[in-house]
C-alpha cells in the first residue's frame, strides 16, 4: 500500500491532476538480472566494435595487398574482403560487437573519379554488413602504409573533393547501416598526421567538405580536437571524436593530447553531447594501456564504442593483452567507488534468484559502453481517448544514446503493430548517470482493441534496443503492460 501511494504521488507530480474517474495502471518493471546480460549485447550502436578494410577497386582486403615494407603485391594476392568481414564477425561472436570500423581505401582512384565498379563493391560490402546485423563506422582513405606509398601526394585536393562530391549520395542512400562517418581522407589510414605539405592550409576546406557530404543526422568524428574547431560553427554540434590511442592516462597521441591542455579540457566539456569512440594501440606496441584507467577515461569522455580488435586477442589467445587482463580484475560496488567509477544498479551484480555474481572489469566495460537504459516507476492513466504515460528513465551507461534515431512511447495492438507513437525526449537528455522523469500522452486509435504500452528506442534501420528491465521485448519494443 505504501509503494502504491508513492507511485500515485509520482504520477500526480509528473502528469498533473486528471479526472478522478480516470483509470490508473502501475507497471511492474523489475531490473534485468546480471545473468541475462546477453539480451543487451544485441543493442545497436553501442559497445564493442571490429575493424576491417576494403580496397574499393579490387574488392580485396587492403591489408593483404601490401607486404610488411609497404610494397604493393597486386590484386591477385589479395584476400576476399567480404569473407574476411564475415569471418571476423563470427570469430568475435562471444563479444557480440554490433559495429565494425570499415576503411574504404580509394587508392586505386587517386588520379580519377570513382566508377561503377567502386560503387558496386562498396554497396555490396555494406549490404553484407546489413545481413550480419552490424552498423558501420566508415572511414575513407588513400594510404594504407606510412612507408613506400606513404605520401599524401598520391591524390590532389581537387580529386579528393571530387570524390567527396561523388560519395555524398552514396552515404545518404546507406544511412540506415552507418553508425558514423570518420573524418578520414588525409594522411596514412586517414588519421590526419604525417601528411604532405600541400594539405597545410587546406585542412579547413577538407573537414568542412567532409561534414557537408553527410546527412545532418549522421554523426561525424575527428581524430583530434583542433580539427573539430575548423568546422563551421553551425555544424560543429554534429562532430564528435575518435581517439585512436586510448591508454587510460595522459599521452600526447590521444585525441586531445596531454590531459592538462586546453584542447583536452574542451573535448571533455563537449563529450556528453557528441559521439565519442576509440581504440587502444595494438598489443605489440611498447606503450601499454592501463585497464582501470581505460574504464575511467571512457567514463570521463562518455565513450559509446571501443575496439575489441586492438589489445584484446590479437592473433588468438596465445598472448594476454589489456582487455584480456581486465577479465582478471574483480569488480564490486565498493571497488568501483574506490576507483571513482560509476556504480551500476544492484541487480547487475546478482542472478535472478538474488545470489551474488562474480563480476570483472571486462564485463563492466562491455556492458556500460554507450547507453544502458532502465525504466522505473512507470505508470499510465487512461483518460478518455488518451493514454497518459509517466516514468523515470535512468542511464547507467557511459554515454547518451546519441547514435540512435529516437526513443518513443508507443501503443501496440494484439498483432504487435505500433498504432500510436510519440517521442519521449531528445536523446541527448538521457545523460550518463541521470534519472530523467518523462511523460507523454498518446491518442488511442478509434476502434482499437486491446492495447499495450511500450518503449521503442531504435536506430536508423528501425532496429529496437532492449532496456535493462526484465520485461517482454517484442518486435523491438519494450512492453510495459496492458492499458485497456
Secondary structure, 3 states (H helix, E strand, C coil): CHHHHHHHHHHHHHHCCCCCCCEEEECCCCECCHHHHHHCCCCCCCEEEEEEEEECCCCECHHHCECCCCCECCHHHCCEHHHHHHHHHHHCCCCCCCEEEEEEECHHHCCCCCCHHHHHHHHHHHHHHHHHCCEEEEEEECECCCCCCCCHHHCCHHHHHHHHHHHHHHHHHCHHHEEEEECCCCCECCCCCCCCHHHCCCHHHHHHHHHHCCCCCCCEEECCHHHHCCCCHHHHHHEEEEECCCCCCCCCCCCCCCCCCHHHHHHHHHHHHCCEEECCCCCCCCCCCCHHHHHHHHHHCCCCEEECCCCCCCCCCCCCCHHHHHCCCEECHHHHHHCCCCCCCHHHHECCCCCECCEEHHHHHHHHCCCCEEEEEEEEEEECCEEEEEEEEEECCCCCCCCCCEEEEEEECCCCCEEEEEECCCHHHCCCCCEEEEEEEEECCCCCCCCEEEEEEECCCCCEECCCECCCEECCEEEEEECC
